Amino acid sequence: MADYTPSEMMIVCSARALAGERVVFVGVGLPNIACNLARRTVAPDLELVYESGVFGARPARLPLSIGDPTLVSGATSVCPMSDLFMNYLQGGRIEVAFLGAAQIDRFGNLNTTVIGDYRRPKVRLPGSGGACEIAIHAQKVFIITRLKKRAFVERLEFITSAGHLTGRPNQRKSLGMPGSGPQRVVTDKAVFRFDADSGEMFLSSIHPGVTVAQVQAEVSWPLKIAADLQTTPPPSPEELRLIRAELDPTGMYTT
């Protein structure tokens, strides 16, 4: 059990970050596994909320999409998406939300719309879905994505979901955004946090065997580094057992 995959490392880092949290907005894939791992370890009272209108989900198996019927099993409530967004998200009841992105900049702004010119893009991406509203209203946002230079860019080609915008103090508040924005970015090589004053991303910890130079090589701007830069603790045997035996036994997301 000593060996682990980059995906397993991302899952474990994300799960540990949920210690003490109560309500989390989650999608499928790695965030879903991370939240279910957190419920089995550091956050037994965690309530999982899915965009399709499910609150307090207890999925009986690994869901394939946010519309998978397994999300309803054991759920506290099932309601229309409009009710979920209005009463829970816009009502300020979502403590943490997980988001991913094709591109992220130094202030945690996200692009899931286009790569290239908007009218004649190189790639047209899925768009916002509920991500824009989630980024605005969730009390905290955790971003989970792989570390690649094409993703960690100096300037976004389209801002789909607001992070800390341009980094000016209280800028989100002045625009009526109630949530505090992105708080951490979990990748396959390192974990990043955000400076409370400038809103800029900084390197908080590097995973075992990874160097700062390797991280900087995949980031398109001069990266700020924490004075107390840590090495991320590796997954424990029990965390790996839970992932492999209970949460993703076929290795759909973790291999």
N, C-alpha and C positions, 0 to 999 in steps of 0.2 A: 504493500500500500504506500511505499515511499514515493513512487513516481506519480505524477499528476499532469493533466493536460492544461494548456493555457485557459481553456474554457472553464475547467474546474476551479482554477485559481480565481477567475473573475466571479464565478458563482459564490465561492466562499467569502471573498472580500465584500461582495454586495450583501450577503446574508449577515455578516458580522456588523456591518454598518447600520443594520436595522435594530440593533439592541436598544431596548427602551421605547421603540416606536409602537404605535397602536393601529393606525389605519394607513394602508399603502395602496396606491393605484398602480396596477401592474398589467403588463401584457404577457404574451406567450414567449417561449424561448428561454434564454438565460435568466431574465428577470423573474419569470414564473418559478423556475427551479430555485433561484436564490431566496425568494419569499417563502416557499414551502420548506426550504432548509432552515430558514430563520425561525419558522414556527416550531420546528423540531429541536431547536437549540437555544438561541439567545432571545427569542421573542415569542413565547408560547401563546400569548393572547393576541397575536397579530391578526388583523382583519384584512382579507384580500378583496380588493374592489376591481372589477373588470369593466371596461368601457361598454360592453354589450348590455349592462344593466344589472350586474350581479354584485351584491354586497355580502361580505362574510363567506366567500366561497371556500369549499373544502373539496377540491377536485379529487375524484376517485382514481384518476389516472392522469397521465401527462396530456394536457389539452393541445389540440392541433391548431386551434385558432381561438379568437375571443368569442366566436359563435359556437364553439364546441359544447354540446349538451352536458358534458361531464362537469362543467362549471356550476351547474345548477345543483348538483348533488351536495346535500348538507348545507346549502347556502342559507344565510339569515334572511335575505330578501332578494327578490327578483322584480325589477321594475323597468319601465321604458327608459331608454337612454336619456331622453330629455329630462326625466325626473332625477336620474342619477347625477347628471351634470349640474342641474339647477340646485338640487337640495343638498348634495354632498360636496361636489367640487366647488361650485360658486358659493355655496354656503360656508366654505372655509373648513370643512371637516376632513379633508385629505391631508394627512401629516407629511407623507412622503409619496412622490411619484417617480417611477422609472421611465426614462426616455432614451431612445437611441437616435442616431442621425447619420446621414451620409457625410456631412461636414460640421465641424465645430470650430469656433474661433477662440481667441484668448480670453474672452469675456463670457464664454459659455452659451453664446447664441448658436442656434442650430438651423441647419438647412436640410429639409427633406422634400424639396420642391423641384429644383432643376440644377444641372451642372452645365455651365455655359450661359449664353444669352437666353433670357426668358422666352423670347419669341421664336428663337431658332436654337434650342438647347442641344448640347451633345448627348445629354441623357435627361429624360423626364422621369422624375422620381414619384413615389406614391402620393406625395403631398402631406398636408397637415394631419388629416383625420381629426382627432381630438387633441393633438399635441400642443397646438397653440394655446388653447384654453387651459390645458393642464399646466403648461409652463407659467402661465399668468397667475393661476389661482392656488395651486398646491403650495402648502406651507414651505416645503423643501423639495428640490428636484435632485435626483441622482441620475447620472448619465452612465450608461454602460455601452462601450464600443471598443473595437480593436484599435490599437495605436498604429496609424499609418499616416505618412506625410500628406497623402492626397485627401485625408479626412481632417487632419489638424492644420487648418489653413490660416494664413495671415488675414485674409478678407473673404467673407462668405459671398457667394454669387447670388444668394437669395436668403433673406432671414425669414424662416418659417415660424420659429418659436423663440421668444425672447429669453435671453439669459440676463446678464448684467449690462446689456446694451452697449454703451460706449465707456462704461466704467465710472461715470460721474456719480458722486455720492447722492443718494436718494432719488436717482433718476427713475427707477421703477415706481417708487411711491408717487412721484410727481405726475406720472402718467396713469395713476389709478390702478396699478398692479398690486394686489394685496399679498401675494406670495413673496418669499424672500429669494426666489431664484435658485439656480444651481448651487449645490454645496459640495459635491464631489463628482469626479469622473473616474470610473473604474475601467481599466484596460487590461490587456493581456501581458503588459510589461511593467505597469506602474499604476499608482493611484495619485490623482491630482485633487487639490482643494482650491478654494478661492479666497483671495485676500478680502477681509471685511471692509476695508476702506476703498481700495481701488477696483474691486470686483474682478481682478485679473487672476487667471489660473496659475497655480504654482505646483511644483513637484513635491508631493508629500511623502511618498514611499516608493521604493523600487522593489520589484519581486526578486527572489533569490536567483543569482546568476546573471542578473541584468545590470548594466552599468549606466551611469548618467549620460555618457556619450551616446549609447545606443538609444536612449529615450530622446535626447535632443535631435538625433538624426531623423527622427520621425515626426518632428514638430517644426512648423514653418516659421516660427518666430523665436527670438532669444528667450529661452525659458527661465523663469525665476525658480529658485530652489529653496526649499525650507532650510532654515538654519539648523534644525534638528532632523534632517532627512533620515527616515527610517528604512529598514529592510522589512518588507511585508512578511509576517509569519506565514509559513506554508500551511496548506490544509492539514488538518489532523486526520489520523486514521478513521475516526468516527465520522467526521464530515464527509470523507471520501466514501465510506461505506453507505451512508445515507443517500448520497448522490447516485452511486452505482447500483445499489440494491433496491432502492425504493423510489427515487425521484426520476431517474432517467436510465432504467435498466438496459435499454437497447442502445444507449449511447447516441441517441438522435441529435442531441445538442452539445454533447460533451467530448466527443472523440475528434 
